[in-house]
Amino acid sequence: MKAVSLVGPKKSGKTTLGVQLARHFKEQGLTVSAAKFSHHGFDWSDTDTTDYASVCDAVAGLNPKETFVHWTKRSFLPDLLPLLNNDVLIVEGGKELGFLPRILCLRGDLSDGVDWLHPELAIASVGDESVEGVPVLNDISALADAVLEKGFFLPGMDCETCGRPDCRTLASEIVAGKTTTKACLAMHNSIQLDIDGAPVGMKPFVEDIISASIREMVRTLKGYAPGKATIKLDV
């Protein structure tokens, strides 16, 4: 899955850009999910939500008190990933998310500067303003190409097994081209757990417990020989 978030001040065109990107990807034959962060409640009469739903294959909403698709509790974006497992995930808002790259929407009130938008995670920006080191891509086709080339989604576990203090630090290094997503050991280990095609992050000590348990059980089976094993399980 390729994933990207759209961040910017109010009325900076995030929804318009997100719907344009979604429509472009759909025209290319890709499946698209959208997740929208809000400080308010959700309602199908909400224009932003219905705009995404008219284009995307799946839509989710998240705010401090509820999750839309629809659970009456707060959830976190990685928890929803198996429900939003399409070719591309477009996230509107969520400026504090440090586990995926972003596009900066540089319109609206920028009187507070741009540091709060965390440009170190930006693969591109749109609008009349610019940030040093971040390419300005106001063409939807070029912007979509950048998402397909540079989009990613880390597990958001902040487990430190990659040698960094948190996922944000690793994500910023990936955006800068200093490393790749393979540096995330929670996603690239000897056991790969997918749920409906969506990879699930796993800390090394959990991997060790599961792999040791499976290894010892498999050794008791007729036909066992050392090698690479594949197990498929419906959960």
C-alpha positions as CSV (number, residue, x, y, z in Angstrom):
1,M,0.0,0.0,0.0
2,K,1.1,3.5,-0.8
3,A,0.0,6.0,1.9
4,V,0.3,9.8,2.3
5,S,-1.3,12.4,4.5
6,L,-2.5,15.9,3.6
7,V,-1.8,18.5,6.2
8,G,-2.2,22.3,6.3
9,P,-4.2,25.1,8.0
10,K,-8.0,25.4,7.8
11,K,-9.4,26.1,4.4
12,S,-6.1,25.2,2.7
13,G,-7.8,22.9,0.2
14,K,-7.0,19.5,1.8
15,T,-10.3,17.9,0.9
16,T,-10.3,19.2,-2.6
17,L,-6.8,18.0,-3.2
18,G,-7.6,14.6,-1.6
19,V,-10.6,14.0,-3.8
20,Q,-8.7,15.1,-6.9
21,L,-5.9,12.6,-6.0
22,A,-8.4,9.8,-5.3
23,R,-10.2,10.4,-8.6
24,H,-6.8,10.4,-10.5
25,F,-5.8,7.1,-8.9
26,K,-9.2,5.6,-9.7
27,E,-8.8,6.6,-13.3
28,Q,-5.5,4.7,-13.3
29,G,-7.3,1.6,-12.2
30,L,-6.1,1.7,-8.6
31,T,-8.2,1.1,-5.5
32,V,-8.3,4.0,-3.0
33,S,-9.1,4.5,0.7
34,A,-9.5,7.7,2.5
35,A,-9.2,8.5,6.2
36,K,-10.3,11.9,7.6
37,F,-9.3,13.3,11.0
38,S,-11.6,15.9,12.6
39,H,-12.1,17.6,15.9
40,H,-15.8,17.4,15.5
41,G,-18.4,14.6,15.1
42,F,-19.1,12.9,11.8
43,D,-22.3,12.9,9.8
44,W,-23.1,11.6,6.3
45,S,-24.4,15.1,5.6
46,D,-20.9,16.4,6.1
47,T,-19.7,17.5,2.7
48,D,-16.1,16.4,3.1
49,T,-17.1,12.8,4.0
50,T,-19.6,12.4,1.2
51,D,-17.1,13.9,-1.3
52,Y,-14.6,11.2,-0.4
53,A,-17.3,8.5,-0.4
54,S,-18.4,9.4,-3.9
55,V,-14.9,8.5,-5.2
56,C,-13.1,6.1,-2.8
57,D,-13.5,2.4,-2.2
58,A,-13.5,2.9,1.5
59,V,-13.7,5.9,3.9
60,A,-12.9,6.2,7.6
61,G,-13.2,9.1,10.0
62,L,-11.3,9.6,13.3
63,N,-11.8,12.1,16.1
64,P,-11.0,12.2,19.8
65,K,-14.3,10.6,20.8
66,E,-15.3,8.2,18.1
67,T,-14.3,6.3,15.0
68,F,-16.4,6.4,11.8
69,V,-16.9,2.9,10.3
70,H,-18.5,3.0,13.0
71,W,-17.2,2.1,16.4
72,T,-18.3,3.9,19.6
73,K,-14.8,4.4,20.9
74,R,-11.7,6.1,19.8
75,S,-9.3,4.1,17.6
76,F,-6.0,4.7,15.9
77,L,-5.3,4.7,12.2
78,P,-3.1,1.6,12.3
79,D,-6.0,-0.3,13.8
80,L,-8.1,0.5,10.8
81,L,-5.6,-0.5,8.2
82,P,-7.0,-4.0,7.5
83,L,-10.3,-2.3,6.7
84,L,-8.7,0.2,4.4
85,N,-6.4,-2.1,2.5
86,N,-6.4,-0.7,-1.0
87,D,-3.6,0.4,-3.4
88,V,-3.5,3.9,-2.1
89,L,-4.5,5.4,1.3
90,I,-5.1,9.2,1.4
91,V,-5.2,10.6,4.9
92,E,-6.6,14.1,5.5
93,G,-5.3,15.8,8.6
94,G,-3.6,14.0,11.4
95,K,-0.7,16.4,11.5
96,E,0.8,14.6,14.5
97,L,1.1,11.3,12.7
98,G,4.7,10.5,12.3
99,F,4.5,7.1,10.6
100,L,3.7,8.1,7.0
101,P,4.9,10.9,4.6
102,R,2.8,14.0,3.9
103,I,1.9,16.6,1.4
104,L,1.8,20.2,2.7
105,C,-1.2,22.3,1.7
106,L,0.4,25.8,1.9
107,R,-2.7,27.9,1.5
108,G,-4.8,29.7,4.2
109,D,-3.4,31.2,7.4
110,L,0.3,30.5,7.6
111,S,1.0,33.3,10.1
112,D,2.3,30.7,12.6
113,G,4.9,29.4,10.1
114,V,5.2,25.9,8.9
115,D,7.2,24.1,11.5
116,W,4.0,22.7,13.1
117,L,3.3,21.0,9.8
118,H,6.6,18.9,10.2
119,P,8.0,19.5,6.8
120,E,10.7,16.9,7.4
121,L,8.0,14.4,6.6
122,A,6.9,16.1,3.4
123,I,7.4,14.6,0.0
124,A,5.8,17.6,-1.8
125,S,3.8,20.8,-1.2
126,V,0.9,22.5,-3.0
127,G,-0.1,26.1,-3.0
128,D,1.6,29.5,-3.5
129,E,4.0,29.2,-0.7
130,S,7.1,26.9,-0.5
131,V,9.3,25.3,2.1
132,E,13.1,24.9,1.5
133,G,13.9,21.4,0.4
134,V,10.3,20.4,-0.3
135,P,9.3,20.3,-4.0
136,V,6.3,22.3,-5.1
137,L,4.0,20.1,-7.2
138,N,0.7,21.8,-8.2
139,D,0.1,19.4,-11.0
140,I,-2.2,16.5,-9.9
141,S,-0.5,14.0,-12.2
142,A,3.0,14.8,-10.9
143,L,1.7,14.8,-7.3
144,A,0.1,11.4,-7.8
145,D,3.4,10.0,-9.2
146,A,5.2,11.2,-6.2
147,V,2.7,9.4,-3.9
148,L,3.2,6.2,-5.8
149,E,6.9,6.5,-5.7
150,K,7.4,7.7,-2.1
151,G,4.3,6.8,-0.2
152,F,4.6,4.3,2.7
153,F,3.0,3.4,6.1
154,L,5.0,2.4,9.2
155,P,3.3,0.5,12.0
156,G,3.5,3.5,14.4
157,M,4.7,1.3,17.3
158,D,7.7,3.5,18.3
159,C,9.3,0.2,19.3
160,E,12.9,1.5,18.8
161,T,14.0,-1.8,17.2
162,C,15.2,0.0,14.1
163,G,17.7,1.9,16.3
164,R,15.6,5.2,16.2
165,P,13.7,6.6,19.1
166,D,10.4,6.6,17.2
167,C,8.7,6.0,13.9
168,R,8.8,9.7,13.1
169,T,12.6,9.7,13.0
170,L,12.7,6.7,10.7
171,A,10.0,8.2,8.5
172,S,11.9,11.4,8.1
173,E,15.0,9.5,7.1
174,I,13.0,7.5,4.5
175,V,11.6,10.8,3.1
176,A,15.1,12.2,3.0
177,G,16.3,9.1,1.0
178,K,18.7,8.0,3.8
179,T,17.1,4.6,4.2
180,T,14.1,2.6,3.1
181,T,11.1,1.0,4.8
182,K,13.1,-2.2,5.2
183,A,14.8,-0.5,8.1
184,C,11.6,-1.1,10.0
185,L,12.3,-4.4,11.7
186,A,8.7,-4.6,13.0
187,M,7.5,-4.9,9.4
188,H,10.5,-6.9,7.9
189,N,11.3,-9.9,10.1
190,S,11.3,-13.6,9.8
191,I,7.6,-13.8,10.4
192,Q,5.3,-11.7,8.1
193,L,1.8,-11.3,9.5
194,D,-0.8,-10.0,7.1
195,I,-4.5,-9.5,7.7
196,D,-6.4,-9.2,4.5
197,G,-3.2,-8.2,2.8
198,A,-2.3,-5.4,5.3
199,P,1.0,-6.1,7.1
200,V,0.8,-6.0,10.9
201,G,3.9,-4.7,12.8
202,M,5.4,-7.1,15.3
203,K,8.0,-6.4,17.9
204,P,11.1,-8.7,17.9
205,F,10.3,-10.4,21.2
206,V,6.8,-11.3,20.0
207,E,8.3,-12.6,16.8
208,D,10.8,-14.7,18.8
209,I,7.9,-16.2,20.9
210,I,5.8,-17.0,17.9
211,S,8.6,-18.4,15.7
212,A,10.0,-20.6,18.5
213,S,6.5,-22.0,19.3
214,I,5.8,-22.7,15.6
215,R,9.2,-24.2,15.0
216,E,8.9,-26.7,17.9
217,M,5.3,-27.7,16.9
218,V,6.3,-28.2,13.3
219,R,9.2,-30.4,14.2
220,T,6.8,-33.0,15.5
221,L,5.0,-33.3,12.2
222,K,5.5,-36.0,9.7
223,G,7.3,-34.7,6.6
224,Y,9.2,-31.9,8.5
225,A,12.5,-30.8,7.1
226,P,14.5,-27.6,7.9
227,G,13.6,-24.8,5.4
228,K,11.3,-21.8,4.8
229,A,7.8,-22.5,6.0
230,T,4.6,-20.7,4.9
231,I,1.5,-20.8,7.1
232,K,-1.9,-19.3,6.1
233,L,-4.5,-18.7,8.7
234,D,-8.0,-17.1,8.6
235,V,-8.5,-15.1,11.8
